[in-house]
């Protein structure tokens, strides 16, 4: 085997009491390291002290369900051999990005692995809401065959689907909403109107424009201090009383108390939710008792295909960092100003070709 990355060591830090992200074995996570001839090591310690020692002997680390304290970054990046950390999944709100930047630690995740799945879940909730499925499913199962609760019923074609955040998932949702004959508008301060035109999307200037104009509002943004509770009581006051909120992003993007009040006061028609402010959701949460709210338990990104891809992508991003490339899914771009220059990220197929694989 052509040992391209001989001497490079990848440290795999497995689950820490969270079965939701655990995968049996590390065959897929280690695949990229094996293809490049790097050493793949599984962390078996149980304390921060042991983890610090393990990081000293690694060029990059990958975390799958293990909490990473910001104090660990002091021993990485510009201060040690381990130059970066790749975390499993889309979310990174538990990461201290500022601490990573200060210490020159390159952070990445496996964003895009579940793009199709999350967008499909969004469209599922959208259809369930628009056709008032929760209520009518309940009625017929309780023995009530009635047409007394049909109006108002969404027509869908020609209605407006509003998206907050036009990243990978937001664009995919837009494509699928357009296929239903809908007009799609979006708010994203980092996407130009010219680029959005290629997706058939009209960009608007504020989230409030989304609230006022949309028949369905769907956030697809990361959770940060700026996006926390960005959909709040003021937002709901602007929405149409016939409009629905669909949330398959992060629970705290929506002020859940304000959402409950908006539903109780009939400020909006209903909601479709895959995520909640508190997870697992409290069994007494009023949202679980509403006939105009569809709920799922934060599984939007899952399918066997997506899960396998995420595990493989975890290893690929780790090898990019170990070999001096930027990762595809860099989540702390400000680190560019605190670390030596790196090669631009390229696809895994190109990396293999460039290195004679």
C-alpha positions as MATLAB code, in Angstrom:
seq = 'XXXXXXXXXXXXXXXXXXXXXXXXXXXXXXXXXXXXXXXXXXXXXXXXXXXXXXXXXXXXXXXXXXXXXXXXXXXXXXXXXXXXXXXXXXXXXXXXXXXXXXXXXXXXXXXXXXXXXXXXXXXXXXXXXXXXXXXXXXXXXXXXXXXXXXXXXXXXXXXXXXXXXXXXXXXXXXXXXXXXXXXXXXXXXXXXXXXXXXXXXXXXXXXXXXXXXXXXXXXXXXXXXXXXXXXXXXXXXXXXXXXXXXXXXXXXXXXXXXXXXXXXXXXXXXXXXXXXXXXXXXXXXXXXXXXXXXXXXXXXXXXXXXXXXXXXXXXXXXXXXXXXXXXXXXXXXXXXXXXXXXXXXXXXXXXXXXXXX';
ca = [
       0.000    0.000    0.000;
       1.180    3.500   -0.807;
       1.496    4.985    2.675;
       0.776    8.603    1.756;
       0.084    9.691    5.313;
       2.639    7.507    7.042;
       3.356    8.914   10.497;
       0.006   10.704   10.714;
      -2.210    9.645   13.594;
      -5.963   10.075   13.895;
      -7.595    9.890   17.331;
     -11.196    8.672   17.444;
     -13.113    9.807   20.530;
     -16.278    7.759   20.824;
     -19.639    8.163   22.453;
     -20.023    9.552   25.951;
     -23.360    8.278   27.176;
     -25.315    9.354   24.085;
     -26.643    6.358   22.208;
     -28.134    8.644   19.582;
     -24.823    9.155   17.824;
     -23.150    5.844   18.569;
     -22.230    3.506   15.719;
     -21.168   -0.074   16.246;
     -17.517   -0.352   15.266;
     -15.296    2.154   13.500;
     -14.971    0.629   10.038;
     -16.426    3.636    8.225;
     -14.817    6.243   10.480;
     -11.375    4.720    9.891;
     -11.801    4.137    6.146;
     -10.174    7.414    5.051;
      -7.192    6.917    7.365;
      -6.691    3.413    6.005;
      -6.894    4.648    2.422;
      -4.182    7.226    3.147;
      -2.025    4.932    5.264;
      -2.470    6.878    8.516;
      -2.700    5.316   11.964;
      -6.217    5.231   13.446;
      -6.409    5.087   17.242;
      -9.500    4.711   19.430;
      -9.453    6.713   22.660;
     -10.210    4.479   25.628;
      -9.747    6.863   28.540;
     -12.405    8.382   30.776;
     -10.993   11.672   32.078;
      -9.965   15.012   30.606;
      -6.420   14.350   31.785;
      -6.243   11.106   29.826;
      -7.734   12.817   26.781;
      -5.142   15.600   26.943;
      -2.375   13.004   26.946;
      -3.949   11.196   23.987;
      -4.238   14.441   22.003;
      -0.501   15.030   22.386;
       0.171   12.025   20.140;
      -2.446   12.767   17.451;
      -2.426   15.010   14.382;
      -6.212   15.345   14.386;
      -9.132   14.154   16.507;
     -12.686   13.175   15.640;
     -15.515   13.214   18.172;
     -18.655   11.111   17.902;
     -20.949   11.902   20.809;
     -18.202   12.982   23.222;
     -18.441   16.398   24.848;
     -15.360   18.546   24.250;
     -14.587   21.056   26.995;
     -13.158   24.376   25.719;
     -10.188   23.907   28.080;
      -8.999   21.081   25.846;
      -8.338   23.528   23.003;
      -5.451   24.975   25.041;
      -3.599   21.720   24.334;
      -4.357   21.673   20.612;
      -3.831   23.799   17.516;
      -0.959   26.217   17.900;
      -0.164   24.697   21.285;
       0.261   21.056   20.320;
       0.478   18.369   17.675;
      -3.298   17.947   17.246;
      -4.342   20.664   14.784;
      -8.063   20.103   14.564;
     -11.234   18.387   15.657;
     -14.060   16.978   13.532;
     -17.432   16.484   15.240;
     -20.165   14.135   14.083;
     -23.397   15.665   12.775;
     -24.698   19.082   11.772;
     -24.936   20.983   15.044;
     -22.008   22.599   16.774;
     -23.726   24.822   19.341;
     -21.957   22.910   22.140;
     -18.547   23.947   20.770;
     -16.700   27.023   22.019;
     -15.702   28.443   18.647;
     -13.945   31.471   20.153;
     -11.696   29.289   22.288;
     -10.851   27.202   19.241;
      -9.971   30.282   17.195;
      -7.821   31.750   19.967;
      -5.809   28.543   20.157;
      -5.658   27.918   16.418;
      -7.787   24.760   16.434;
      -9.464   23.944   13.117;
     -13.029   22.713   13.706;
     -15.193   20.823   11.225;
     -18.391   18.794   11.240;
     -20.118   16.414    8.850;
     -22.655   18.870    7.467;
     -24.497   17.785    4.311;
     -24.678   14.087    5.196;
     -28.411   14.325    5.978;
     -29.439   17.107    3.612;
     -31.950   14.969    1.732;
     -33.322   13.452    4.924;
     -33.845   16.776    6.750;
     -35.420   18.373    3.698;
     -37.720   15.362    3.303;
     -38.725   15.590    6.968;
     -39.441   19.288    6.478;
     -41.682   18.557    3.513;
     -43.398   15.766    5.429;
     -44.306   18.120    8.281;
     -45.339   20.758    5.755;
     -47.756   18.343    4.054;
     -49.074   16.991    7.343;
     -49.807   20.542    8.482;
     -51.261   21.766    5.207;
     -53.690   18.814    5.037;
     -54.531   18.917    8.781;
     -53.472   15.297    9.035;
     -52.975   15.164   12.824;
     -56.572   16.168   13.520;
     -58.204   13.977   10.875;
     -56.065   10.958   11.720;
     -57.176   11.336   15.334;
     -60.843   11.760   14.362;
     -61.084    8.693   12.159;
     -59.171    6.509   14.617;
     -61.643    7.552   17.322;
     -64.556    6.483   15.122;
     -65.592    9.932   13.878;
     -66.159   10.108   10.122;
     -66.843   13.787    9.548;
     -66.145   16.618    7.150;
     -66.892   19.304    9.727;
     -63.252   20.291   10.199;
     -61.992   20.732    6.643;
     -61.729   24.507    6.276;
     -59.378   26.235    6.176;
     -57.258   23.810    4.126;
     -54.036   24.761    2.376;
     -54.049   24.734   -1.429;
     -50.215   24.603   -1.577;
     -49.728   25.451   -5.268;
     -49.205   29.177   -5.568;
     -48.698   29.646   -1.829;
     -45.508   31.080   -0.343;
     -42.869   28.994    1.414;
     -40.490   31.125    3.495;
     -37.036   29.819    4.387;
     -34.627   31.295    6.916;
     -31.129   30.101    6.057;
     -30.335   29.142    2.469;
     -27.530   26.680    3.064;
     -27.405   23.083    1.810;
     -30.646   22.085    3.505;
     -32.439   25.360    2.847;
     -31.671   25.144   -0.878;
     -32.855   21.546   -1.036;
     -36.101   22.454    0.716;
     -36.529   25.309   -1.766;
     -36.115   22.924   -4.703;
     -38.763   20.593   -3.311;
     -41.189   23.410   -2.464;
     -40.846   24.739   -6.016;
     -41.724   21.247   -7.273;
     -45.040   21.645   -5.436;
     -45.702   24.817   -7.434;
     -44.948   27.164   -4.557;
     -43.297   30.566   -4.527;
     -40.170   30.424   -2.369;
     -38.726   33.400   -0.516;
     -35.712   33.315    1.772;
     -33.709   35.342    4.241;
     -29.982   34.694    4.511;
     -27.551   37.582    5.017;
     -24.713   35.532    3.528;
     -26.359   34.612    0.206;
     -26.601   37.105   -2.646;
     -29.770   37.679   -4.637;
     -27.838   36.678   -7.762;
     -26.898   33.287   -6.355;
     -30.425   32.724   -5.035;
     -31.787   33.395   -8.508;
     -30.109   30.176   -9.642;
     -32.259   28.300   -7.126;
     -35.469   30.057   -8.130;
     -35.661   31.829   -4.783;
     -36.506   35.459   -4.035;
     -34.307   36.919   -1.296;
     -35.838   39.286    1.250;
     -34.153   41.807    3.532;
     -35.310   40.739    7.004;
     -36.753   37.744    8.862;
     -39.832   39.909    9.417;
     -40.450   39.874    5.656;
     -40.552   36.087    5.862;
     -43.084   36.269    8.704;
     -45.393   38.697    6.905;
     -45.444   37.023    3.502;
     -45.181   33.298    4.118;
     -47.869   30.651    4.308;
     -45.220   28.288    5.701;
     -42.112   29.384    7.596;
     -39.184   26.988    7.832;
     -35.878   27.922    9.550;
     -32.754   26.075    8.421;
     -30.062   27.843   10.370;
     -27.452   26.859   12.927;
     -27.939   27.748   16.588;
     -25.886   30.710   17.800;
     -26.431   33.741   20.065;
     -27.675   35.547   16.944;
     -30.232   32.891   15.985;
     -31.384   31.924   19.483;
     -35.121   32.741   19.723;
     -35.012   34.583   16.408;
     -38.549   33.274   15.899;
     -40.307   34.833   18.875;
     -43.562   36.500   19.921;
     -42.890   39.518   17.700;
     -42.313   37.181   14.758;
     -45.559   35.300   15.415;
     -47.456   38.595   15.663;
     -46.435   39.287   12.051;
     -47.421   35.892   10.665;
     -50.709   35.210    8.914;
     -53.328   33.466   11.077;
     -53.478   30.792    8.344;
     -49.691   30.227    8.317;
     -47.685   27.341    9.742;
     -44.243   27.067   11.313;
     -42.089   24.058   10.370;
     -38.907   23.541   12.416;
     -36.378   20.818   11.595;
     -33.311   22.903   12.490;
     -32.618   23.502   16.197;
     -35.208   23.805   18.954;
     -33.946   27.027   20.573;
     -34.109   28.894   17.249;
     -37.796   29.154   18.180;
     -39.016   30.656   21.449;
     -41.139   27.665   22.436;
     -43.152   29.546   25.063;
     -44.040   32.167   22.458;
     -44.941   29.417   19.970;
     -47.309   27.781   22.440;
     -48.967   31.125   23.150;
     -49.272   31.889   19.432;
     -50.975   28.532   18.849;
     -53.274   28.896   21.846;
     -54.265   32.409   20.765;
     -54.705   31.280   17.128;
     -52.127   33.769   15.856;
     -50.929   30.999   13.525;
     -52.659   27.906   12.154;
     -50.276   25.245   13.428;
     -46.755   23.849   13.499;
     -44.661   20.849   12.448;
     -41.730   20.186   14.787;
     -38.802   17.778   14.811;
     -36.843   19.711   17.456;
     -37.632   21.319   20.799;
     -36.007   23.627   23.318;
     -35.793   20.784   25.836;
     -35.021   17.295   24.566;
     -36.421   14.806   25.344;
     -39.578   16.882   25.401;
     -41.564   17.022   28.645;
     -44.591   14.675   28.333;
     -46.760   17.487   29.726;
     -45.683   19.985   27.062;
     -48.849   21.560   25.590;
     -47.487   21.050   22.066;
     -48.060   17.305   22.421;
     -51.759   17.823   23.039;
     -52.543   20.115   20.102;
     -54.396   18.726   17.090;
     -52.752   21.272   14.785;
     -49.151   20.348   15.707;
     -47.219   17.426   14.204;
     -44.194   16.192   16.144;
     -41.231   13.862   15.619;
     -38.355   13.118   17.977;
     -35.361   14.854   16.350;
     -34.616   12.165   13.797;
     -34.873   14.289   10.647;
     -31.299   13.652    9.517;
     -31.420    9.883    9.866;
     -31.441    7.154    7.275;
     -29.044    4.243    7.007;
     -27.504    5.781    3.882;
     -27.047    9.173    5.546;
     -25.641    7.647    8.731;
     -23.026    5.678    6.811;
     -22.106    8.785    4.848;
     -21.685   10.818    8.045;
     -19.342    8.210    9.503;
     -17.233    8.147    6.340;
     -17.232   11.936    6.120;
     -15.981   12.150    9.706;
     -12.818   10.345    8.653;
     -12.401   12.235    5.388;
     -12.521   15.621    7.114;
     -10.048   14.385    9.710;
      -7.572   13.379    7.021;
      -7.918   16.731    5.245;
      -6.897   18.481    8.449;
      -4.074   16.012    9.185;
      -2.640   16.446    5.675;
      -2.681   20.250    5.735;
      -5.913   20.944    3.828;
      -8.841   23.005    5.016;
     -11.874   20.827    5.759;
     -14.948   20.971    3.535;
     -17.175   21.832    6.501;
     -15.124   24.412    8.392;
     -17.260   25.689   11.269;
     -14.918   28.317   12.723;
     -13.725   30.263    9.648;
     -12.139   32.974   11.821;
      -9.394   30.449   12.610;
      -7.921   31.310    9.209;
      -6.396   34.367   10.868;
      -4.719   32.426   13.694;
      -3.154   29.428   11.932;
      -0.569   28.957    9.173;
      -1.936   28.799    5.645;
      -3.457   25.533    4.447;
      -4.303   24.022    1.084;
      -7.843   24.553   -0.169;
     -10.343   21.814    0.555;
     -10.907   19.388   -2.302;
     -13.219   16.415   -2.674;
     -12.121   13.060   -1.331;
     -11.985   11.614   -4.838;
      -9.616   14.414   -5.894;
      -7.442   13.888   -2.802;
      -7.080   10.220   -3.652;
      -6.278   11.018   -7.277;
      -3.744   13.725   -6.354;
      -1.959   11.303   -4.081;
      -1.844    8.467   -6.571;
      -4.526    6.285   -5.045;
];
